[in-house]
Structures are given as C-alpha cells and as structure tokens.
Amino acid sequence: MKKKSFQPDEPLVYPDHHRPVTRRDFVSMGLRAGLGTMFGGSVFSLFANPNKAYAGLSSDLEALRSQCGVSATGAGKIPFICFDLAGGANIAGSNVLVGQGGGQLDFLSASGYSKQGLPGDMLPSIANVDGGSDFVDTTLGLAFHSDSSMLQGILDKVAGGTALATNGAVIPARSENDTGNNPHNPMYGINRAGANGSLLALCGSRTSDSGGNSMAPAAMINPEVRPTKVDRPSDVTGLVDVGDLVGLLSQDDTVAVMESMYRISNNKLGRVNTQVTRDAVIKDLVKCGYMKSADLADRFGDPSALDPVLDPDIVGPSGIFTIDEFDNDSEFRKTASMMKLVVNGYAGAGTVTMGGYDYHTGDRATGERRDLRAGRCIGACLEYAARIGRPLMIYVFSDGSVFSNGMTDDSVDGRGKGVWTGDNQQTAASFFLVYNPAGRPQLLGGTPEQQARHQQLGYMRASGDVETGSSPAANNVNLLVETLVLNYMALHGEQGNFASLFPGHGLGNAATMDAMTAFAPIV
C-alpha cells in the first residue's frame, strides 16, 4: 500500500519519483534533513551504551583517516614555502653568487660585480693566501658572498647541523621591475605536483589569487585551492573550530563523543538502503564527516596544537624567535604563522610576502637591513623544519632587481658596498634552498664541474647581466616557475611525471629538463 503521508523530518524517497541526483533533488526530497535527523540521536545513544565510547581516537579508526582523506601531515610531500620580496630585491652577487657558464665560481668581471653592488676590494674572485676566497661562503652548500646580509640573517637562526643538511641552487632569470604582474608565484604548480595539507591546500600572507605580491601563471591557477590568507597567529588558530563540545567537555571526552557518533551512525547506515544509485558514496560521505570531526577534535581540541605563540620551538627561551623579536616584528609573526602551518603539514605550501624591497634609495644600508630580516625569516623556517624533523624547500624571488653605479656607502650598515642606484631586471635571479633531515641534498652530476652547472641553472655574462639564452627560465617568468616546480618534483623522484601534469610546458625535451634539475631525490 502506497504511503499517503510523511513525518516532517522523513525523507521523501518513494518509487514513483526519480532518484535524486542534484543537490536540489536531495534538498527537495528531504534527504539532507532526513540524514541529519537520523544521526542527531546518535549522541544520546552514546549514553545508553557507554561501552561504545573511547578516550582519544581509537586505534581501530586510525586506518580510516587515510580512507577519508584525513592525514596529520597532509599529502606527505615536502613542505614548500616561498618568499616574495616585493619591489625588486638584490639577489645576485651581493647575496647569492651567480657566475658565468661554469657555475657560481666562474667569476664575473670586476665591472659586472660592481653593477651587482660589490666594490673592488670585496670581489669573490680575489684569492687569499690559501688560494681560496675570503668572500665566498658555502656554509649552506649554495655559494653566497661572505658579507651577504641575507646569509648573515639565515645563519643567525639556523643551528650548525641544520646548515650542514641544507643545499641550494640559483636561477639567473629576468623579470619585470616593480610590478605584481610577474607570474612568479609557483604555489598552484606545487599543489598540482601533489602538495596538500591536512587543513588547507595553500596559504599566503596576502588576499590575492596567488597569496603573494606577484601573480601565479594563469595556466596553473586552480580556483578550488585558492590560498587562504595567513599573516598572524590568530589567522592560524582561527582555521579550526571544534565547536562547543570542547568548551563543555574535556578534549578526550569530546573525541569520545565524536567517535561514538561515527560508530553508531556507521552501524545504522549498514542497515539502511537510501535507494540511490550511489548508495555507497553517500554512506562514505556521511561516515567521513563524522570521522573528520573526531579527527579535528583529537588533533586540535587543545589550542596549543596550532598556535605558533605556544610552540616552544618557535617562541621563548629555547625558541627560534625571542619573545621581544616576536612581539616587536610583524614579519617574524607572519613567518612563524606560515612555517607552523606548512612544516607541520597543515598546509601544503605557503607564500610569505615581504614588502619594501624596492630599495634603490641612493644608499646601501636600507637594503642591507631588509635583506638581513629576510634572511632571518628564511633561516627560521629552515631551523623549524630541522626541529620538527621534516624536509623543507624554500624558494626566494623578487619582481626585478637593482643595480649600483659604483658609489659606495661607508656607513656602519652600508659597510663600504655599492649603493643601489635604480632598477635593473638584467641583474635578477631567484634561488631555492632544500633542507633534508637525512643529510645535505646531493647535486646531480658525476664531476665537480657538472655539479657546479646543476647548482646554477643558467648563467650570467661577465658584465653581470643575465644571458637570456642560457636556460628556458632566463627570459620567461612562466618558465622560471616551471623550472622551480620541476625541481620540486625531482626531490620526490617524480620529474618523469612533469610532462603529463603540465602539458604544453616550455622546458624542452628530457635532456633539457635534466640540465635544469639540481638535486637527486631526497624522499
């Protein structure tokens, strides 16, 4: 006999109607309300049978984390943080050394280094009594100028063991000066390569499509993973709301309630046929909803789990930042928030935008102070990864660059180096650093000469200008991003998948891509 009436919360599923397909169908037939009502009583069933509750997330449910897309470390890829130094920062020469075709130590001319802000008495090509150079520092594997403020900042924050487990590569590449229109940001490409987080895919310190100052390549943008804005600790702690239960109950009791809801609802679902073609899919969605709620309460019911302020590795007597540093510098708070999310796998990748890098102010001290702070932020990320025991890739880029006319700044912070006179995209470069807990990443190449060319992907002319034919990335910012993503994938041994993930890429054939890859896999 056909049923004539339905209770207010009873789903309208009956044979003379088509099966629901769209969201509108589910709502109109009451399936969404019906499911919610059916499960609502499960909380009270918990108290009818207390043996169904468990303190903490039970071991038999751990396997369901991955089935429901729940992971404490995201997708398991190498965490990735990029620093977008807005305005056209100096990278080549005075910070990271860039040489001619033979690599970083295939030195430029004196006039080339002068253009990059180095006076004649600070040239890396000057040999000391031992035959080496007092102006070349390879503490991080990648060669920096020994008087680099960015290097000094990094070394201020990293322990000796962290430095020994770090290596890097530099990419000489032109980009437009002082503009956010450069498609510099690689995060969508990094996400497409597999990076993802347990809470969100991407985060950035600006509310832009890229999460940073520079744009992302249009072909890589995926609106579904648009970066979440994070630039302070409250942005991090505000990502998770575990509801009122945590305020009413202890964290363990909250997890027990959530878990019991899952168990009992799962038991009921096993006896229900929703009369929908994708019956199993619907049941999985409902079960995973409870599973994810239990997981959130388990991992984030304690506020200190997410708050960088409460992380003793980040702030405090034994922290990377002192309390004074953290309280008085918003860039440190921004960086701490980003590294807390990304290094722990809560986000797959993040962008830290730092402003004020259009520092051709007719002096040198202004830029030195900014480079020092950027270095400290970069170093903090590396050191936090070391303390957590996770690998990390850091990418540093800027929109254009600067040049010096040879005049020097003899102030305390200027240190006799060339003043920054104006913009010059010809002297631009980007670089990346990789920390590996298992030991320093190994450059590709069977000889020191080959390894030097893998550490510098492209080269400059003796005049200090980018040789635009030296690599696909040298004169095309889109291909610079592709080069960076290729190197990220290579760290996982997955560079062979690059062409299928990025059809129509501009990096050429396999031989060219091999030449544009720095390191052997580390995971």
N, C-alpha and C positions, 0 to 999 in steps of 0.2 A: 504494500500500500504506500502510495506516494505521500511523503510528509508535507503537511499543509502550512506549518509554521515553524519558525526557528526562534531560539532564545537570542537575546540581544547580542551576546558575545559568541554565538555559534557560527562557525564559518559556513558560507553558502556554497557547499560542494554537493552537486547532485547531477544525475546522469543526463538531463535534458539541456545542460549548458556546456559550452565548450570548456576545455581545460584552460586554466589560467596560464598566460604566457608573459604578459607585460606587468610592470609594477601597478598600472591602473587596474588590471584584472585582479591582482592579489588584493588590492585595497577594496575594490568594489565587492568582491566575494567574501570579504571579512577574514581572509586567511592570515593576514598580518596581525589583526586584532585577536583572531582565534588562537594563533600560536602563542602570542604574548599572554593571553589569559590562561591558556592551558599550563604554561610554565610558571605563572606567577605563584601558584600554590605550592610549588616545589620548595620554596624557602621554609614554609611551615611544616612540610613533610620532614624536613631535617630534624625538627624537634620531636617528631613522632618516632623516629628511629635514629637516635644519636650515633649508633654504630656506623652510619653512613658518612659521618664527618671525620676529617683527619686534620691534624695540626700541620700546617705547611703543605706545600704541593706534594702530593704523594708520588712515590717512585713509579707506580704503575701508569701514571699520567704523563710522565716525562716524555715518553715516545710520541705522545700526541702533540707536543709543542711543534715539532717539525711538520707533522701532518697538517696542522692548522696554520702553518706559516709563521709560527712563533719561535723566535730564537733570541737568546740573550746576547748574541754577538752579530746579529743581522745576517747578511748573506755569507759571511765567512771570508769575504775578500779583504785585501789590505786596506786599512783606513786611509783616507785621502783628504788632505787639507791644502787649499791653495791660498796664497796671499796676493791680493790685488792691490798693488801700490799705486794709487790713483794720482795721475799727474805727470808721469814721465820720469821715474827714478833712474839714477845711475845704477847699473848692474855690472857692465863690462869694464874691466880694467882696474878701477879703484876698489871694487868689491871682488867679484869673481874674475879671474884671469881668462881672457879669450885671446887665442893666438892665431897663427896662420894655419895652412893646410896640415901641418904635422901635429897639431893639438895645442893645448893650453900653453905649453912651454916652447912652442915655435914662435919666438917673441916677435912683437911688432917693432916698428921703428920708434925712435925717441919722439918724433912729432906725433906719431899715432897714439902713444901713451899720454903725451901732453894733452891731446884732444880729449882723452878719457880722464883727465884730471890729475895725472901723475907728473910731478916735476922731474927734472933730470937726475936728481940725487936720490930718487925713490923708484927707479926703474927696476922691474923684476929681472931684467936681463943683466944687471950688474952682478958680477961674480964676486964672492967673498974669498977669503984665503983658502978655504977648503974646496973651492971650485963650485960650490952651490950658490944660493942666493939668499940674502937676508930678507928679501921682500917677497918670497914665495912661501906660503903656508899650506901644507897638505894634511893638517890635523883631521879634517873631515873627509879625507880621500880626494875630493874635489879641490883643485888648487885655487886658493884665494890670495889676494895681496895681503901681506902680513900686517899692514896697517889698515886693513878694511874695518870700518866701524860695524858693518853688518856681521862680519866674522867675530869681532870682539863681543858683540851682543849675544851671538849664538853660544860662544864659549863661556860667557858669564852664567848661562843657565844649564848647560849640559855637564854631566859628570864625565870623567875621563873614559870610562867604559862605554858610555853612550857614543862619544866621538869615534872611538875605535870600531864601533859597529855601524858606522854611517859612511855612505859614499854618495856621490852625486855626478851629475852631468850638466853641461851648459849648452844652450842652443842659441847661437847668434842669429837674430831674426829681426827684421824691421817691422815697426808698426807705427800707425799714425800718432802724432803728438797730441796730448791734452784732450782726449775725446773718449767718451764712453761707447762710441760706435765701433770700436775694435772688437771683433768676435773672439776675444781672448779666453773666455771662461770655458773650461773643459768639463764641468761637472755633469752635464747631461750625457756626454760621451762616457764618462767614468761610470755613470749609472747603467748605461746601455751595456757596458762591459761586465756588469754583474754586481757592482757595489750597491748595497742597500742596507738599511738599518732596521733594528727591531721596533723602533718607534716611528721613524720617518726616513724617507729616501735621501733627501738633500736638505741642507740648511745653509743660509747665507746671512751676513750681517746687514744686508740692505734689502728693502722690499722691492726688488726688481725681478724681472723674469730669470735673470742669471743668479740672483742672490748677491751680486757684487756690482762694482762700478762698470766694468766692461761687459759687453753683451756676450751671449753664447752663440756659436754658429747656428744659423737658422735651421739647417738640415738636421741638427742633433736635438733640438728642443722637443721635449715631451711634456705637454701641459699637465699630465697626470702626476708628475713628480716635481712640480714647481717647488723651488726651495722655500722652506719655512724660515721666517725671519728670526734670527737669534743673535743678539749682541750684548746680552747681560744675563746674569744668573737667573733673574726672575723669568726670563723667556724660557730657560731650560726647565725650571721647576713647574712652570705653567703648562708644559706639554702633556702632563698626565694628571687626570682627575680620577681617583679611585672611588669617588662617591662618598656618601655619608657614613657607610658602614665602618670605615676606618676610624672615624671620629667616635662612633658608638661602641665599637668593639676593638679588641687588640688586633694587631696585624695578623697573627696566627689564626684568630677566630674568624676574621674576615675571609682569609684564604679558605678556611674550612667551609664557611657558608657558600662561597662561590663554587668550590669544588663539589659540594653536595648538590647544588643546583645542577651542575653538569651531570653528575652521576644519575640523579633521579630523572632528570629530563631525558637523558640518553636512554634510560630504561623504558620510559614511556614511549619515546619515539620508536623503539624497536617493536612496539605493538600497534603502531599507527600506520595506516596507509593513506597518504594525502591525496591519492587518486590523481597525481600529477606525473607526467611522463618522467620528469627529472626528480623523482621522489628522493633518490639518494643524495642528490645535490642539495636539495632543500634541507634534508636532515643534517648534512655536514655543515651547512651554513649556520644552522641553529646551534649545533653542538660546539662548533668552533667559537661562536660568540661567547658562550659560557667559558670555554677553555681560555680564551684570551682575557676575559675578565678576571679569572682566577690567577692567570699569569701576571697580569698587571698588579693585582693586589699583593701577590707573592714578591714581586721584584721592586715595586715602587710604593708600597704602603708606608715604608719608612722614608720620610722626606730626604734624609741624607744620601739616599741611593743616587739621586740625580743632582743634588745641589753642589756646584763646584766650591762654594764657600765652605761647606762642611767636609770637603775632601782634604785630609791632612797631607796628601801628596801634592796638592795644588796651593793651599794657603796655610800659613802658620809657621811655627818654629822650624819644622823639617820640610816645609813645603817649597815648591819651586818659586813661588812669589811670597815675599814677606807680607805681613798684614798692611804695612804702610804702602808698599807698591800696589797691592790690590785695591786698597781704599782710595788711592790718590791718582790712579791712571786708568781711564776707561778702556784704553786699548788692551791692557792686561786683563781686565774683566771680560772684555769681548773675546779675547783669545782663550782664556780659561773656560769660558762657556762653550766655545766651539770644540776645544780639544776634549772636554768632558764627554760631549755627545759622540764625537766621531771616533775617538780612540777606543772607547768602550763599546762601540758597535751599535749605539742607539741611533745613529745616523750613518749613512754610507759614505758621504762626502760633505765637505763644508767649505765655504769661502769666507775669509776674513778680509774685508776691505779696510785699508788704512789710507786716510787722506793726507794731503799736504806734501805730496812728493813731486810737485811741480816747483822744485826748489832752486831754480836758476835765479837767485836773488842778488847776484854780484858778490857773494861771499861763499865760503865753503862750510863754515860752521853749522849753518842751518841744516844743510843736507846731512852732515855727519851725525847730528843729534837724532834726526829722523831715522837714518839707517841703523843707528845703534839700537833704537827702540824696536824697529822691525826685526833686527837680529835677535833681540831678547824674546820677542814673541815666537819667532821660529824655533829658537832653542828650547823654549818652554814646551812646545809641542813634542819635540824630539825626546826631551827628558821625561815627559809624562808617559810617552809610549814605552820608554825603557822601564819605567817604574811599574807600569801595568803588564809589561812583558808581551807587547804586541808590535808587529811591524807597522811602519808608517811611511807614506810617501808625501812629501811636501813639495809644492810647485810655487815658484815665485815669478811674477810677471808684472809688467807695467805698460801703460799706454805711451809708447815712445821713449825718449831718453833725453839726455842733456849733453852739452859739450863745454869745454873750457878753452879760453883764448890764451892760456899760458900764464896769466897773472896769478899770484898766489895769495893765500890768506894766512898770515902769520900769527893769528890769534891762537889761544890755547886749544880750542876745539878745531880750528882750521888746520893746525899742525903743518903749515907750510905747503899745503897741497893746492892744486889749481882751483880757482873759483869757478862756479858754474855760471856760464855766461848766457846761455839760451838753450832752446830746444834743438834736438838733432836726432831724428829717427835712425840715422845711419849708424849710430853707436849703440843701438839697442840689443838686448839679449834677454833671455829667460833662463832659469835654471831649476833643477829639481834635486832634492836630497831624499835618500832612502835609508831608513833605519831598519836593521834586521836583528832581532834578539839573538839569532844563531851565529852572528858574525858579519863582518863587513861584506856587503854585496860585491860580487866579483864581476869586473868588466869583461865583456866579450873580447875575443882576440887572443891569438896564441903567442904574440910577442909584445913587448912594451910599446913598440911603435903602433901596432894595431890597436892596442888598448887605449892609447892616447887619442886615437881618432874616434873611438867609441865613447870617450868621456867628453869630447867636444863634437857635437853633431852639426857639422858645417864649420865655417871659419871666417875670419876677417882678413882684409887686405892689410898690408904693412902700415897703411895710412890710418888704421883704426876704424875703418868703415866695414860694414857687413858686405861680404862677397855674395851678391844676390844669387849667383849660380851655384853656390856651394852645397845647397841642400834644398829639398822641396819646401821646407819651412822658412827659408831665408827671406822671402819676399811675399809671403802669403800667410796671413794670420790664421785663416781656416786650416791650412796645412800644418801650422805650428801646433794647433790644438790636436789634430790627428796624430802628429808625431808624439805628443805627450800621452795620448790615450794608448797608442801602440806600445809605448814603453811601460805603461801601467799593466797592460795585458801580458807583456813579456815577463814581468815579475812573477806572474802566475803560470808561465809556460803556455799561454793561450794566444800568442801572437798569430798562430795559424788560423784563428777564427776571425781575424780582423776584417778581411775582405768580405766575409758573409755578414758581419754585423754592420759594416759601413760600406755598402755597395756604392760604387762610383767614387770611392776615395781618390785622393790625388797623390798618394805616396809612391806610385810606380809599382814595379814588379817586386818579386820576393827578394832579389838581391839588393835593391834599393832600400827596402824596408829593413833588411838585416843590417845594412850600413847605418841606418837611423835608429838602431836599438842599442842601448847602453849596456844593460846588465843581463846576466844569466838569471834564471828563475830563483826566487828565494822561498817560495811556498809550493 
